Amino acid sequence: MKRLSAVLALTALGAATGALAQQTYQQQSPQPPAASSSQQTRADTQALMKDCLTKIQAANPNASKEDVKAYCDKKVKEYSAQQSPEK
């Protein structure tokens, strides 16, 4: 029974994170290039991570902080990889 609960919680995490990523970046307007794009990228990544942690923990209060952080780390990296321009 616990395994089913874990699967359901992870499924909810996935749905919430997908919605979070779309919501976060659709609301932001394009910004002009900053003096240091790596600093801007780092700030965006930190903001996305913080938003993910807050929303996922709220949606899944029984999930461990370690699981939530690992999940958000993975989703933020996946999203960042999709957004990076190909060279």
NUKENU-978956 format. One record per residue: residue in one letter; x negated, z, y negated of N, C-alpha, C in turn. Coordinates in steps of 0.001 Angstrom, whole numbers, plus 524288, in hexadecimal, padded with zeros to 5 digits. Layout:
<nodes>
@resn: A | n_u: X | n_w: Z | n_v: Y | ca_u: X | ca_w: Z | ca_v: Y | c_u: X | c_w: Z | c_v: Y
...
</nodes>
This chain:
<nodes>
@resn: M | n_u: 7FCD0 | n_w: 80000 | n_v: 804A5 | ca_u: 80000 | ca_w: 80000 | ca_v: 80000 | c_u: 7FC9F | c_w: 80000 | c_v: 7FB14
@resn: K | n_u: 7F844 | n_w: 802E9 | n_v: 7FB3C | ca_u: 7F4CE | ca_w: 80310 | ca_v: 7F6BD | c_u: 7F268 | c_w: 7FDBA | c_v: 7F5C3
@resn: R | n_u: 7F149 | n_w: 7FAEA | n_v: 7F9F7 | ca_u: 7EEEA | ca_w: 7F5BE | ca_v: 7F96F | c_u: 7F2B3 | c_w: 7F20F | c_v: 7F6A9
@resn: L | n_u: 7F7B2 | n_w: 7F260 | n_v: 7F7F5 | ca_u: 7FBA7 | ca_w: 7EF24 | ca_v: 7F56D | c_u: 7FBF4 | c_w: 7F07D | c_v: 7EF9F
@resn: S | n_u: 7FBB4 | n_w: 7F572 | n_v: 7EE5D | ca_u: 7FBCF | ca_w: 7F712 | ca_v: 7E8E2 | c_u: 7F71C | c_w: 7F4F3 | c_v: 7E5F3
@resn: A | n_u: 7F29A | n_w: 7F506 | n_v: 7E873 | ca_u: 7EDE2 | ca_w: 7F2F7 | ca_v: 7E5F4 | c_u: 7EE66 | c_w: 7ED1A | c_v: 7E4FD
@resn: V | n_u: 7F085 | n_w: 7EA50 | n_v: 7E8C8 | ca_u: 7F13B | ca_w: 7E4AC | ca_v: 7E835 | c_u: 7F506 | c_w: 7E38D | c_v: 7E3C3
@resn: L | n_u: 7F946 | n_w: 7E678 | n_v: 7E384 | ca_u: 7FD0F | ca_w: 7E5B4 | ca_v: 7DF52 | c_u: 7FAAD | c_w: 7E6FD | c_v: 7DA0A
@resn: A | n_u: 7F78A | n_w: 7EB14 | n_v: 7D9D0 | ca_u: 7F509 | ca_w: 7EC88 | ca_v: 7D4E2 | c_u: 7F146 | c_w: 7E849 | c_v: 7D324
@resn: L | n_u: 7EE2D | n_w: 7E62C | n_v: 7D6BB | ca_u: 7EA84 | ca_w: 7E207 | ca_v: 7D559 | c_u: 7ED57 | c_w: 7DD10 | c_v: 7D3B5
@resn: T | n_u: 7F1BB | n_w: 7DBF6 | n_v: 7D62C | ca_u: 7F4D3 | ca_w: 7D773 | ca_v: 7D4A2 | c_u: 7F6D8 | c_w: 7D825 | c_v: 7CF13
@resn: A | n_u: 7F8AF | n_w: 7DCD7 | n_v: 7CDE4 | ca_u: 7FA84 | ca_w: 7DDF5 | ca_v: 7C899 | c_u: 7F608 | c_w: 7DD91 | c_v: 7C4B7
@resn: L | n_u: 7F165 | n_w: 7DF59 | n_v: 7C64A | ca_u: 7ECCF | ca_w: 7DEEC | ca_v: 7C2E6 | c_u: 7EBB3 | c_w: 7D937 | c_v: 7C19F
@resn: G | n_u: 7EBF5 | n_w: 7D5F4 | n_v: 7C58A | ca_u: 7EAE9 | ca_w: 7D06A | ca_v: 7C4B7 | c_u: 7EEC7 | c_w: 7CDE8 | c_v: 7C101
@resn: A | n_u: 7F3B5 | n_w: 7CF00 | n_v: 7C1C7 | ca_u: 7F7B5 | ca_w: 7CCC6 | ca_v: 7BE5F | c_u: 7F71F | c_w: 7CEB3 | c_v: 7B8CA
@resn: A | n_u: 7F616 | n_w: 7D3B7 | n_v: 7B83A | ca_u: 7F58C | ca_w: 7D5EE | ca_v: 7B2FA | c_u: 7F0BA | c_w: 7D3CE | c_v: 7B03E
@resn: T | n_u: 7EC7F | n_w: 7D31B | n_v: 7B312 | ca_u: 7E7B9 | ca_w: 7D122 | ca_v: 7B0A7 | c_u: 7E856 | c_w: 7CB74 | c_v: 7AF0E
@resn: G | n_u: 7EADE | n_w: 7C866 | n_v: 7B249 | ca_u: 7EBCE | ca_w: 7C2F0 | ca_v: 7B0D7 | c_u: 7EF06 | c_w: 7C28A | c_v: 7ABE1
@resn: A | n_u: 7F314 | n_w: 7C5A9 | n_v: 7AB99 | ca_u: 7F64C | ca_w: 7C5BA | ca_v: 7A6DF | c_u: 7F32B | c_w: 7C7B1 | c_v: 7A23D
@resn: L | n_u: 7EFEA | n_w: 7CB99 | n_v: 7A329 | ca_u: 7ECA2 | ca_w: 7CDD1 | ca_v: 79F06 | c_u: 7E8E9 | c_w: 7C9BA | c_v: 79CDD
@resn: A | n_u: 7E65A | n_w: 7C6D8 | n_v: 7A030 | ca_u: 7E291 | ca_w: 7C2F0 | ca_v: 79E67 | c_u: 7E543 | c_w: 7BEBB | c_v: 79B28
@resn: Q | n_u: 7E9CE | n_w: 7BCFA | n_v: 79CE4 | ca_u: 7ECA4 | ca_w: 7B907 | ca_v: 799F1 | c_u: 7EE78 | c_w: 7BB2E | c_v: 794B9
@resn: Q | n_u: 7F092 | n_w: 7BFD0 | n_v: 794BF | ca_u: 7F2A4 | ca_w: 7C242 | ca_v: 79007 | c_u: 7EE55 | c_w: 7C33B | c_v: 78C0F
@resn: T | n_u: 7EA01 | n_w: 7C561 | n_v: 78DC7 | ca_u: 7E5C0 | ca_w: 7C6CF | ca_v: 78A4C | c_u: 7E39B | c_w: 7C210 | c_v: 7876F
@resn: Y | n_u: 7E2A8 | n_w: 7BDD8 | n_v: 78A38 | ca_u: 7E024 | ca_w: 7B964 | ca_v: 787D1 | c_u: 7E3EA | c_w: 7B5A4 | c_v: 7853A
@resn: Q | n_u: 7E8DF | n_w: 7B5D3 | n_v: 78673 | ca_u: 7ECA2 | ca_w: 7B291 | ca_v: 783BD | c_u: 7EDC7 | c_w: 7B4C4 | c_v: 77E54
@resn: Q | n_u: 7ED63 | n_w: 7B9DB | n_v: 77DB4 | ca_u: 7EEA2 | ca_w: 7BC51 | ca_v: 778C0 | c_u: 7EA35 | c_w: 7BBD1 | c_v: 774CF
@resn: Q | n_u: 7E57D | n_w: 7BAFB | n_v: 77689 | ca_u: 7E113 | ca_w: 7BAB5 | ca_v: 772FF | c_u: 7E0A1 | c_w: 7B539 | c_v: 770BF
@resn: S | n_u: 7DF7F | n_w: 7B4EB | n_v: 76BB7 | ca_u: 7DEAF | ca_w: 7AFD6 | ca_v: 7694C | c_u: 7D8F6 | c_w: 7AE57 | c_v: 769F2
@resn: P | n_u: 7D7E1 | n_w: 7A959 | n_v: 76A11 | ca_u: 7D26C | ca_w: 7A7B2 | ca_v: 76A8C | c_u: 7CF3E | c_w: 7A9A8 | c_v: 765EB
@resn: Q | n_u: 7CA91 | n_w: 7AB72 | n_v: 766FE | ca_u: 7C73A | ca_w: 7AD73 | ca_v: 762DE | c_u: 7C29C | c_w: 7A9D6 | c_v: 7621C
@resn: P | n_u: 7C0B0 | n_w: 7A984 | n_v: 75D51 | ca_u: 7BC1D | ca_w: 7A637 | ca_v: 75C6B | c_u: 7B76A | c_w: 7A863 | c_v: 75F59
@resn: P | n_u: 7B398 | n_w: 7A51A | n_v: 76084 | ca_u: 7AEF9 | ca_w: 7A6FC | ca_v: 7634E | c_u: 7AC50 | c_w: 7AB6A | c_v: 7604B
@resn: A | n_u: 7AB0C | n_w: 7AF73 | n_v: 76304 | ca_u: 7A874 | ca_w: 7B3F1 | ca_v: 7609E | c_u: 7A298 | c_w: 7B2F1 | c_v: 76077
@resn: A | n_u: 79FDD | n_w: 7B62D | n_v: 75D89 | ca_u: 79A2E | ca_w: 7B5A3 | ca_v: 75D38 | c_u: 797CE | c_w: 7B61B | c_v: 762A7
@resn: S | n_u: 799FE | n_w: 7B98E | n_v: 765C8 | ca_u: 79808 | ca_w: 7BA41 | ca_v: 76B0F | c_u: 79C9C | c_w: 7B9E1 | c_v: 76EDD
@resn: S | n_u: 79D07 | n_w: 7B578 | n_v: 7718C | ca_u: 7A16A | ca_w: 7B4BC | ca_v: 7751E | c_u: 7A118 | c_w: 7B86C | c_v: 779C1
@resn: S | n_u: 79C60 | n_w: 7BA15 | n_v: 77B42 | ca_u: 79BF0 | ca_w: 7BDBA | ca_v: 77FA7 | c_u: 79E34 | c_w: 7C30A | c_v: 77E38
@resn: Q | n_u: 79D8D | n_w: 7C4A6 | n_v: 77945 | ca_u: 79FE1 | ca_w: 7C99C | ca_v: 77794 | c_u: 7A5CF | c_w: 7C930 | c_v: 77792
@resn: Q | n_u: 7A7D9 | n_w: 7C4BD | n_v: 775DD | ca_u: 7AD82 | ca_w: 7C3F3 | ca_v: 775C9 | c_u: 7AFA3 | c_w: 7C3E2 | c_v: 77B58
@resn: T | n_u: 7ACE6 | n_w: 7C141 | n_v: 77EDB | ca_u: 7AE97 | ca_w: 7C106 | ca_v: 78448 | c_u: 7AEAB | c_w: 7C675 | c_v: 786AF
@resn: R | n_u: 7AAAD | n_w: 7C985 | n_v: 78587 | ca_u: 7AA66 | ca_w: 7CED6 | ca_v: 78798 | c_u: 7AEEB | c_w: 7D21C | c_v: 78577
@resn: A | n_u: 7B01D | n_w: 7D188 | n_v: 7807B | ca_u: 7B46C | ca_w: 7D479 | ca_v: 77E1F | c_u: 7B9A5 | c_w: 7D2DC | c_v: 78082
@resn: D | n_u: 7BA65 | n_w: 7CDBB | n_v: 78155 | ca_u: 7BF36 | ca_w: 7CBD7 | ca_v: 783C3 | c_u: 7BFC6 | c_w: 7CDE8 | c_v: 7894B
@resn: T | n_u: 7BB76 | n_w: 7CDDF | n_v: 78C33 | ca_u: 7BB84 | ca_w: 7CFC5 | ca_v: 79196 | c_u: 7BCC9 | c_w: 7D596 | c_v: 791C4
@resn: Q | n_u: 7BA85 | n_w: 7D88F | n_v: 78E36 | ca_u: 7BB9F | ca_w: 7DE2E | ca_v: 78E04 | c_u: 7C14E | c_w: 7DF2F | c_v: 78CA4
@resn: A | n_u: 7C362 | n_w: 7DC2B | n_v: 78901 | ca_u: 7C8D7 | ca_w: 7DCD4 | ca_v: 7877B | c_u: 7CC7B | c_w: 7DB7E | c_v: 78C04
@resn: L | n_u: 7CB52 | n_w: 7D745 | n_v: 78EBF | ca_u: 7CE82 | ca_w: 7D5B6 | ca_v: 79338 | c_u: 7CE40 | c_w: 7D9D7 | c_v: 7977E
@resn: M | n_u: 7C994 | n_w: 7DBEA | n_v: 79879 | ca_u: 7C8E2 | ca_w: 7DFF0 | ca_v: 79C76 | c_u: 7CC03 | c_w: 7E4D2 | c_v: 79B0E
@resn: K | n_u: 7CB9E | n_w: 7E685 | n_v: 79636 | ca_u: 7CE70 | ca_w: 7EB32 | ca_v: 7947A | c_u: 7D452 | c_w: 7EA67 | c_v: 7950F
@resn: D | n_u: 7D629 | n_w: 7E5D2 | n_v: 79383 | ca_u: 7DBB7 | ca_w: 7E497 | ca_v: 793E3 | c_u: 7DD79 | c_w: 7E48F | c_v: 79997
@resn: C | n_u: 7DA4F | n_w: 7E238 | n_v: 79CEE | ca_u: 7DB88 | ca_w: 7E200 | ca_v: 7A281 | c_u: 7DBE2 | c_w: 7E77F | c_v: 7A4CC
@resn: L | n_u: 7D7EC | n_w: 7EAAB | n_v: 7A3C8 | ca_u: 7D7E1 | ca_w: 7EFFE | ca_v: 7A5E0 | c_u: 7DCAF | c_w: 7F308 | c_v: 7A42F
@resn: T | n_u: 7DDFD | n_w: 7F2A2 | n_v: 79F2D | ca_u: 7E27D | ca_w: 7F57F | ca_v: 79D16 | c_u: 7E789 | c_w: 7F3CC | c_v: 79FBC
@resn: K | n_u: 7E85B | n_w: 7EEB3 | n_v: 7A005 | ca_u: 7ED49 | ca_w: 7ECB8 | ca_v: 7A22F | c_u: 7EDB3 | c_w: 7ED80 | c_v: 7A811
@resn: I | n_u: 7E96A | n_w: 7ECAD | n_v: 7AADF | ca_u: 7E996 | ca_w: 7ED2D | ca_v: 7B08A | c_u: 7EA43 | c_w: 7F2E6 | c_v: 7B221
@resn: Q | n_u: 7E793 | n_w: 7F66D | n_v: 7AF66 | ca_u: 7E837 | ca_w: 7FBFC | ca_v: 7B099 | c_u: 7EDC6 | c_w: 7FDBE | c_v: 7AF6C
@resn: A | n_u: 7F00E | n_w: 7FBC4 | n_v: 7AB32 | ca_u: 7F570 | ca_w: 7FD35 | ca_v: 7A9DA | c_u: 7F94B | c_w: 7FB1C | c_v: 7ADE9
@resn: A | n_u: 7F850 | n_w: 7F65F | n_v: 7AFCB | ca_u: 7FBD0 | ca_w: 7F400 | ca_v: 7B3A0 | c_u: 7FB19 | c_w: 7F644 | c_v: 7B91B
@resn: N | n_u: 7F683 | n_w: 7F885 | n_v: 7BA1D | ca_u: 7F544 | ca_w: 7FA8F | ca_v: 7BF53 | c_u: 7F2C3 | c_w: 7FFEB | c_v: 7BEE1
@resn: P | n_u: 7F5C7 | n_w: 803DB | n_v: 7BD5E | ca_u: 7F383 | ca_w: 8090B | ca_v: 7BC79 | c_u: 7F117 | c_w: 80B86 | c_v: 7C151
@resn: N | n_u: 7F295 | n_w: 809C9 | n_v: 7C5EF | ca_u: 7F06E | ca_w: 80C10 | ca_v: 7CABC | c_u: 7EB5D | c_w: 80980 | c_v: 7CC7F
@resn: A | n_u: 7E9EE | n_w: 8052B | n_v: 7CA12 | ca_u: 7E518 | ca_w: 80280 | ca_v: 7CB89 | c_u: 7E06F | c_w: 80590 | c_v: 7C966
@resn: S | n_u: 7DC30 | n_w: 8059E | n_v: 7CC64 | ca_u: 7D793 | ca_w: 8087A | ca_v: 7CA9D | c_u: 7D506 | c_w: 8058B | c_v: 7C610
@resn: K | n_u: 7D268 | n_w: 8087A | n_v: 7C2AD | ca_u: 7CFD3 | ca_w: 80615 | ca_v: 7BE2C | c_u: 7CBA0 | c_w: 80243 | c_v: 7BFF0
@resn: E | n_u: 7C8FD | n_w: 8037D | n_v: 7C43E | ca_u: 7C4ED | ca_w: 8000D | ca_v: 7C63D | c_u: 7C738 | c_w: 7FAD4 | c_v: 7C7FB
@resn: D | n_u: 7CBBA | n_w: 7FB06 | n_v: 7CAAF | ca_u: 7CE40 | ca_w: 7F638 | ca_v: 7CC6E | c_u: 7D014 | c_w: 7F2F8 | c_v: 7C7CF
@resn: V | n_u: 7D253 | n_w: 7F58F | n_v: 7C3F1 | ca_u: 7D43C | ca_w: 7F2D0 | ca_v: 7BF55 | c_u: 7CFAB | c_w: 7F048 | c_v: 7BC6E
@resn: K | n_u: 7CB62 | n_w: 7F330 | n_v: 7BBC8 | ca_u: 7C6CE | ca_w: 7F10F | ca_v: 7B90C | c_u: 7C485 | c_w: 7EC6D | c_v: 7BC01
@resn: A | n_u: 7C40E | n_w: 7ECEF | n_v: 7C120 | ca_u: 7C1F1 | ca_w: 7E8A8 | ca_v: 7C447 | c_u: 7C56F | c_w: 7E3D3 | c_v: 7C3DA
@resn: Y | n_u: 7CA7C | n_w: 7E4A8 | n_v: 7C3FB | ca_u: 7CE29 | ca_w: 7E057 | ca_v: 7C391 | c_u: 7CDB7 | c_w: 7DDB1 | c_v: 7BE3B
@resn: C | n_u: 7CD90 | n_w: 7E0CA | n_v: 7BA14 | ca_u: 7CD2B | ca_w: 7DE98 | ca_v: 7B4D2 | c_u: 7C7ED | c_w: 7DBD7 | c_v: 7B40A
@resn: D | n_u: 7C3BC | n_w: 7DE14 | n_v: 7B61B | ca_u: 7BE9A | ca_w: 7DB81 | ca_v: 7B5D2 | c_u: 7BEF7 | c_w: 7D609 | c_v: 7B82F
@resn: K | n_u: 7C145 | n_w: 7D5C0 | n_v: 7BCC5 | ca_u: 7C1B8 | ca_w: 7D0C0 | ca_v: 7BF82 | c_u: 7C4FC | c_w: 7CCDC | c_v: 7BC64
@resn: K | n_u: 7C96D | n_w: 7CEA0 | n_v: 7BA6A | ca_u: 7CCEC | ca_w: 7CB21 | ca_v: 7B790 | c_u: 7CA99 | c_w: 7C959 | c_v: 7B25F
@resn: V | n_u: 7C7EC | n_w: 7CCD1 | n_v: 7AFAB | ca_u: 7C573 | ca_w: 7CB67 | ca_v: 7AAB9 | c_u: 7C123 | c_w: 7C765 | c_v: 7ABB6
@resn: K | n_u: 7BE13 | n_w: 7C82D | n_v: 7AFD0 | ca_u: 7B9EC | ca_w: 7C46D | ca_v: 7B11E | c_u: 7BC38 | c_w: 7BF1D | c_v: 7B289
@resn: E | n_u: 7C06E | n_w: 7BF29 | n_v: 7B597 | ca_u: 7C2F5 | ca_w: 7BA3E | ca_v: 7B70D | c_u: 7C504 | c_w: 7B779 | c_v: 7B233
@resn: Y | n_u: 7C77C | n_w: 7BA64 | n_v: 7AEBE | ca_u: 7C9A7 | ca_w: 7B811 | ca_v: 7AA03 | c_u: 7C548 | c_w: 7B5F8 | c_v: 7A68A
@resn: S | n_u: 7C126 | n_w: 7B8F5 | n_v: 7A5FC | ca_u: 7BCB7 | ca_w: 7B756 | ca_v: 7A2B5 | c_u: 7BA3E | c_w: 7B25B | c_v: 7A4DA
@resn: A | n_u: 7B9DC | n_w: 7B1FA | n_v: 7A9FB | ca_u: 7B792 | ca_w: 7AD57 | ca_v: 7AC64 | c_u: 7BAF7 | c_w: 7A88D | c_v: 7AB5E
@resn: Q | n_u: 7C019 | n_w: 7A93B | n_v: 7AB4E | ca_u: 7C3A9 | ca_w: 7A4E8 | ca_v: 7AA40 | c_u: 7C352 | c_w: 7A325 | c_v: 7A496
@resn: Q | n_u: 7C240 | n_w: 7A6D0 | n_v: 7A110 | ca_u: 7C21F | ca_w: 7A5A6 | ca_v: 79B7D | c_u: 7BCED | c_w: 7A38B | c_v: 7999B
@resn: S | n_u: 7B8CD | n_w: 7A442 | n_v: 79CAE | ca_u: 7B392 | ca_w: 7A27D | ca_v: 79B1D | c_u: 7B35D | c_w: 79C8E | c_v: 79B23
@resn: P | n_u: 7B142 | n_w: 79A45 | n_v: 796F9 | ca_u: 7B0BC | ca_w: 79499 | ca_v: 796EB | c_u: 7ACA1 | c_w: 792DD | c_v: 79ADE
@resn: E | n_u: 7ADB5 | n_w: 78EA0 | n_v: 79D91 | ca_u: 7A9FB | ca_w: 78CA4 | ca_v: 7A177 | c_u: 7A57D | c_w: 789FA | c_v: 79EA5
@resn: K | n_u: 7A0E0 | n_w: 78A9A | n_v: 7A0D9 | ca_u: 79C3C | ca_w: 78829 | ca_v: 79E78 | c_u: 79ACF | c_w: 7833B | c_v: 7A14D
</nodes>
